[in-house]
Amino acid sequence: MNARQAAIQDLRRQAPRDNVVRVSFIVFVMAVLVVWVFSDFALVTVGGHGLELPSHAVRDTFNAQRLDNLQRFMGGITPRVKDGDNNVAGWAWRLFRDKGFDAMLTTLAVAVAAIVLAGAMAMPLVWLGSRNLMRAQPMVTGGREPSRVSRASWRISAGIVRSVFIVTRALPEYVLAFVLITLGPGAWPAVLALALHNFGILGRLGSEVVENADLTAAAHTRGAGGRRTQIATMVLFPQTLSRMLLYLFYRWESCVRESVILGMLGIATLGFVIQTDALPRQRYDEMVLYLLLGALLVIAGDIVSALVRRWVRNA
């Protein structure tokens, strides 16, 4: 063993050991094994009362019927080219032109409207949920100690804002849209449902970004007499903008995916075309194509996200 390998071994011995992570990993593996061996997700109803677990440990996952279903599905996703299509490209273009393009635009519009609304609602409250700003004396060390009432009021204010973030992000988008659609048909129930859910997520993530930012410049600004609003808008906002844009585009990708699913509530997104056209006719090839169109939207959004964040960093 040379000196370099000996130094590496010495560093490994000196590294702190986290038993919580090790125990958690072992418990997780054991739980997966227990669920796989002793449970059955396809429980059997006995005489209309109760459920009966299988007597054997491992279910026949790949039985003849399931393999036959898999083979039939794989055959179904093969493009069914018509005489006028000439080839697979012509088949894909026909579906894209007839139904896919409009559904793709609606999906994009719902996702963009939802994330813009969520960002507009979350951005003003990000600072109110940041505990390093919501203090009686932010960015200040030493000096006169604020009163207990002042410290408590600022902590309570930040706690209320963070509680709003928790409640809104805990509400499932599908349930929200299902409730809001009672107000009337259209795309706005989906937009509002996605916006409320992502408002909570963006608010929490944005607050964490502000709390984990380098506060050196903010402390200097505060020491020079800068107010809380000046620290937020002139120091912390430019410093955290790139990371906030990353989270914004990440949640936009989730909005694209969820807007496809919300199409099953009657909104003319890609999910609506899949539910009302492809699935009833068992056209799995068309269903896969529509899903790929949704994936293309996410890929395009990821490219735009990278370009915008690069431009922000260079600026």
Secondary structure, DSSP 8 states (H G I E B T S, - for coil): --HHHHHHHHHHHHS---HHHHHHHHHHHHHHHHHHHH--SS-EESTTSSEE--SSSS--TT-HHHHHHHHHHHHHTS----TTT-SHHHHHHHHIIIIIHHHHHHHHHHHHHHHHHHHHHHHHHHTTT-TTTSSSSTT--SSS---HHHHHHHHHHHHHHHHHHHHHHHS-HHHHHHHHGGG-SSSHHHHHHHHHHHHHHHHHHHHHHHHTS--HHHHHHHHTT--HHHIIIIIIHHHHHHHHHHHHHHHHHHHHHHHHHHGGGT-SSHHHHIIIIITTTT-HHHHHHHHHHHHHHHHHHHHHHHHHHHHHHH-
